[in-house]
Amino acid sequence: MENRRTILFAVIGVLLFLLYRAWETDVNEAAQAQAARADTELPTANDAAKTSAASGTPATGATPSVATAPTGAGSAVADRVHVITDKLEVEIDPIGGDLRHVELLDYAEDKKTPDKKLALLDDRNGHFFILQSGLAGSDKPLTSSQTVYHSAQTEYRLADGTDALDVTLEAVDASGYSVRKTFHFHRGSYELEIEQTLNNTGAQPISASPYLRWQRTAVAVGHEPPFTPTFIGMGVYEQKPGTSEYRFEKSSFKDLDKKSYSSSQTGGWIAMLQHYFVAAIIPPADEAATFTAKPATPGYQAQYVGALKPIEAGAKQSFNTKIYIGPKQQGSLDAITPGLELTDNYGLLSPVAKPLFWILKTFHSFTGNWGWSIILLTLLVKGAFYPLTAAQYKSAAKMRQFTPRIKELKERFADDRERLNKAMMELYKKEGFNPLAGCWPLLVQMPVFFGLYRVLYESVELRQAPFVLWMQDLSAADPLFIMPVLYGASMWVQQRLSGQTATMDPAQQKVMNVMPIALTGLFLFFPVGLVLYWLISNLIGIAQQWIITKRTEAAGAARR
C-alpha cells in the first residue's frame, strides 16, 4: 500500500505539472499570424471625449482629428537621431519623433553573442515594436507620425560625470504654432520622460491633447526558451470602477483579437509585456487618462490619451509623460510607479515564488553566483522538511524489515482484498509506522517545485546566469543533457535504497522502473537551475535515507 501510494503521488505530481504547462499554453499563447487591419486612427473622438469628461476639462471646438499610424520603416537609420546613455542606445526618427530602436546595453540578445545587445524596440530584423507620440487638436492633428522635426545634432551621448541628457526636437506649423518634443534621459535608468510643449503663436486659442502609443507585432524580441510558453501582450494598471483603488490586468494578443480594451480613469499606466521585459507609458498620477488596446496595422497597439487643454494665443502648454523600457527588475519597479512590480508574471504562484526569489537573492548577495544560491536554497528546503523526510525514511525502513510478513499476508489473502487491507493496517498499527509518511514530503515540496520553476523562467535576474563548467545559462535547458541524466540516476538509486519494489507485483515494478526514465525525459526541457535543485535534493535525500535506514535497522535488531 505504501508503494502504491508513492507511485500514485509521483504520477499525480507529473500530471499536475503537465496540466499546468498546458494551462499556461492555453492562457498565454500569443497569436503570431497577423491579418491586415484598417482600424488605425488614434486617438479617437471617444477617447478625447472620455478623458475630457473624466478630468472636467472643457473640450473646445470639434473632436480631435489625427493622422493614421505608419506601417513602414520610417526614415533611414542614418537620418535618425542617435542617443547613447549608460543603459540605452536609442534611435529617434525625425519624422514623427518616434522611438524606433531601443537597445538595452546590459542585456545580450543571446548567450552565444554577448556583444549583440537586445533591442526591445525595433523596426527591422523581422520585428516591429515602436513608440509614437504626438498632440491632437480639436479640429486637426497638431502633430502626428508624419510631422517633420529638426534636431540640433544627429548624435547625443551621456557625458561622463553628468546624470542627465536632454534631446530636443522641434517642429513649426505654418498655421500659427510650434511644438518642441524633449526626451529626458537619466544615468543608470531605463526610465525617461517625453515632454511635448506647444507654443501658440497664432491669434486664436488652441486645444491640445497628448497621446502616446506602443505599436508592435506579436513576435517576441530576443530568443525565447523552446517548448515553454511565455506571456506576450498588453498590461494595464486600471482604476476599479467607483473606487480609488487600482488593479493590474493583462490581455494576451489572442484576447485582444476577441475584445479590445478601453478605460478612462485618473493615473495608472499601460504597457506592452513580454518575457523578462516591459515597456510602459506612465502619465501623471493625478491627471485623467484614457487607455485603449486593440488590433491594428501592423499587429497591435496600446495607447494613452490625455485630456484636451485650452492654450490661449501667445501661451505655452507642456505635457509630460514618463516611459519605462527595460527589464522586470524586482524590488525597483514600484519605485518608478505603483503596480509596475506586478508585471513579473508569477501569477497565482506569487505567494510561493516571491519568497523563494527573496531567499535566492539573499544567498546571491554573498555567493555572487545563482547556481550556488540554488544549492543553498535546496539545503534550506531539505532542512525545513527534515521532520517529514525522516518520518518517510523510517517508514520505508520498517517496511523493508517486514517485507516477508507483508508478502505472507498478500499470499494468504490473495482472494480477499478487504481482509488483506485490514491485516495490513493492523500490522502498521502494531509496528508503529505510517504508510502515508512517504507521500507528505512529495506533496509539500510541490509548491516549491512550481514556485521555483516560475522564478527560474520569469526572473530576469537569472536570465543567462552562469553557474560552472558547461552550465552557463541556468534559465535554459542543459545543452549536454548531463544534469537530467544524473537526476534520473539519483532517482533510481533512491528507489533501490528504499527497497520500494520489494513488495510490489511485476506490473508495479515496471511502473517504478520506468519513472526515472520518464522524469529524465521530462527534465530534458527544464531550466538547468531547476534540475540542479532536484538533483541536489535527491543526493541529500540519499544520504539522509542511508543514515536513517541504518539507524532504524540497528534499532530493530537490538529489540529482537
Buried (B, 14 or more C-beta within 10 A) or exposed (E): BBBBBBBEBBEBBBEEBEEBBEEBEEEBBBBEEBEEEEBBBBBBBBBBBBBBBBBEBEBBBEBBBBBBBBBEEBBEBEEBBBBBBBBBBBBBBBBBBBBBBBBBEEBBBEBEEEEEBBBBBBBEEEBBBBBBBBBBBBEBBBBBBEBEBEBEEEEBEBEEEEEEBEBBBBBBBEEBBBBBBBBBBBBEBBBBBBBBBBBBBBEEBBBBBBBBBBBBBBBBBBBBBEEBBBBBBBBBBBBEEEEEEBEBEBBBBBBBBEEBBBBBBBBBBBBBBBBBBBBBBBBBEEBBBBBBBBBBBBBBBBBBBBBBBBBEEEEBBEBBBBBBBBBBBBEBBEEBBBBBBBBBBBBEBBEBBBEBBEBBBEBBEEBEBBBBBBBBBBBEBBEEBEEBBBBBBBBBBBBBBBEEBBEEBBEEBEEEEEEBEEBBEEBBEEEEBBBBBBBBBBEBBBBBBBBBBBBBBBBBBBBBBEBEEEBBBBBBBBEEBBBBBBBBBBBBBBBEBBBBBBBBEEEBBEBBEEBBEBBBEBBBBBBBBBBBBBBBBBBBBBEBBEEBBEBBBEEBEEEE
